[in-house]
Amino acid sequence: MRKILTSLTLFASIVSAVNVDKSMMERGKEIFDQTCAGCHGKDGTGLKQGGFNVQPRNFTRSILDENQIYLIAKKGAFHWGAVTTGMPAWESVYDDRSLKAVAHYVYNTFAKESHKKVEEYRYDSSKLSEKALKRGKKIFNRNCAYCHGKEGKGNGVATYNPEKSIFPYNLTKILLTEKQIFLFTKYGGKHWGSQKDDMPGWGVKYDDETLMGVARYVETNLKQKR
């Protein structure tokens, strides 16, 4: 049994190593250190400095996969639902190959272990009852709409108060999958790399079926196909 486990561990290590492209890692690190580290830090944890409405994300707790990181680097966070422009679009500065190299470096250096938890989480909303789906909409309107707005555009009542400095995402533009929406809702933004607690973890109040209903509602009724 021990030999089997050792073999499986070795196989997993080999597969992981094969998926890492050395030349892309080198190019990605070069660009990251020159361009991204000024905000995100060379360790990827996000520098806690002034001048940002929304602090740079901690990549070591990222919920994103490699392709999602690439798309955000290419188009900028505003394109994908952020209501601030702190994370710009780099497509006018770097070519596609360079941006994919950055994403490859960020994912494999900082985000891989965190995102592995997303991949390993067993999520199946295919058997949600009609009651759970209706409850998902009800819970969204009762709780989430206060910040995100009833249409999910990030313009809820909470954003009218400038003293609160709340910048909820426009959910109609987000990159997240339904599973990622569920996990983000369950555990909260800080668990997945946000520097603030303004997006709470609702898993302390609602069960998984209820939060699956919320995630399905966002995925099918608010999020636009892009």
N, C-alpha and C positions, 0 to 999 in steps of 0.2 A: 504493500500500500504506500509506504514511504517513497519507494522508487517511482511509483506512478505519479505521486504529487510533485516530486522533484522534476520529473520529465515534463509535466504540465507547466510548471513554473518556468523552466528553461525555454519551453516552446513559446510561452507568452512573452518572455523577454526578447526572443529572437524576432517574433512578429512585430513587437513594438519597435525594435531597432530597425527593422526593414522599412517601417513606415516613416522613419525620420530621414530626410534628405540632407546630407551634410552640406552641400553647396547652398541649398536654400536656407539652412540654419545660419550659415556664415553671413550670407547677404542680408537675411532678416535681422540678425543681431546688429549688423553695421547700421542699418537704417533705424532700428529701434533705439539704439544708443544715441544716435544723432538727432532724432526727431521726436520720438515718443517718450523717452525716459525723462525729459524735462517736466512732464506732467505726471506720468505713471510711475516714475522712479525706475532705476535700473533693476530693482528687485521685483517690479511689477505690482507692488502693493498700493500704489497711488500716493503721491506726496500730499500731506495735509498742510497745504499752504493757502494763503489768501488769494483773492482775485477771481475765484470761480463761484458761479451761482450753484453749480453742482460739482462736487469734488470728483476727480478722476477715479475710475473704478479700480478695485483691487482684483487684478487678473488671477491671483492665486485662489480666488473663490468664485471664479467665473462659471456661469451656467451655459455659456455659449460654446458651440463647436467651432472647428477651424474655419469652415466656410462662412459662418455667421460673423466671425471676427474679421475675415477678409472683406465682406460686404460692408461692414460698418466703417472699416478703414478706407474703403473706396468711396463710398457715398456720403459718409459723415453720419453722426448720430441723429441729427435733425431729420434727415431723410427717412430714418427708421423709427420715428416717434418721439425722440427727445424734444422738449420744448425750448431748449437752449442750444446755442451753437458752439459750446465749449470744445466739442470733439469735431473738428472740421473734416471735410472731404479731401482726401489726398490724391484723387485720381488725376488732377491737373498737374501734380508734382511728380508722381511716380507712375511708371507703367504697370500693367496688370501683373506681370511676373514678379516685380519688386514687391507689390502689395501682398501677393500670395506668399512670398517669402517671409514678409513680416508676420502674417497670420500664422504661418507654419512655425516660426520661431516663438511667438507669443503662446500659441497653443501648447507646443511641446515643452517649453521651458517653464511656463507658469500655470496654464489653465487645465492641462490634461488630467491631473489627478482629481480636480474638482468636478470637471465635466464627466469623468468616469462614473461618479455617483448618479448623474442624470441618466446615463446609459444603463446602469445596473438597476435603477428603480423600476419596479414592476407596475406599469400603469396601463389600465384597460378600462376605457369609458364606454366601450361598445354596448354594454348591457345596462346602461343607465336607464332607470325608469322614467316615464313621462313626468311623474311627480318630481323627481330629482332635477330634471331639466327646467321645469317651471320654477322650482325653488332656487335654482342657480340664478335665474333672471331676477327673482325677488331679492335675493341676497346682494346681488350686484347693485341694484337700484337703492337698496337700503344702506349699504356700506361703501361700496367702491365708487359710486357716482358722486359722492361728496367731494372727492378729489378729481376723479377722471372724467366726470360729467356723464349724463345719461347716455350720450352718444359715444362715450369713450374717447373724446377728443382732447382730454387733458385740461378741460376748462370748467371743472366743478366749482361749487360754491367756495371751497377751501382756498382756491387760488385767488379769490377776490381780496384777501387780506394780505397786503404786502409784508406785514411784520412776520408772517409765518414762513416766508421763503420756501414755499412748496412748489415743486416743479414736476407734477405727475406726467407720465408718458401719455402720448396720444396713441391709444390702443388700436386705432384703425390702421396704423402704419407699422406696428411692431413685427420683428423678425421671429419672435419666439414661436415654437410649436405649441400645440395644446398641452402636451406633457410638461413643457417648460413653464407655461403659464400657471399650470396647477402647482408645480413645485415652488415657483416664485411666490404665489399666493399663500401657499401653506407655510413656508418657512420665513418669508419676508425678504426685503431687498438687501439688508445688511448681511444676511446669511450668504447671499450670492454676489457680494462684492461692492454693494453700495457703501458709502462712508457714513450715511445717516440712517436713522430709524424711521424716516417718514413713511415708508411702505412697511407696515407691520406684518408679522406672520400670523395668518388667520387660523392656523392649525390648532391654536390653543382654544379657539372658540367653536370651530365647526369641524365636523368629521370629514373624512376623505370623500365620501359620496357627494356631500354638499359642495365641497370645493371643486370636485370634478364637474359638477353641474355649472358652477361659475366659469370654470375654464372652457367648457364646451360652449357656453353662451358667448363668451368673448371671441372664441375661435370662429364660430359660425354666424354670429349676428353683428359683431362689431368690426372685427379684423377684415381689412380689404385684401383681396387676392392681388398680389403684385408680382 
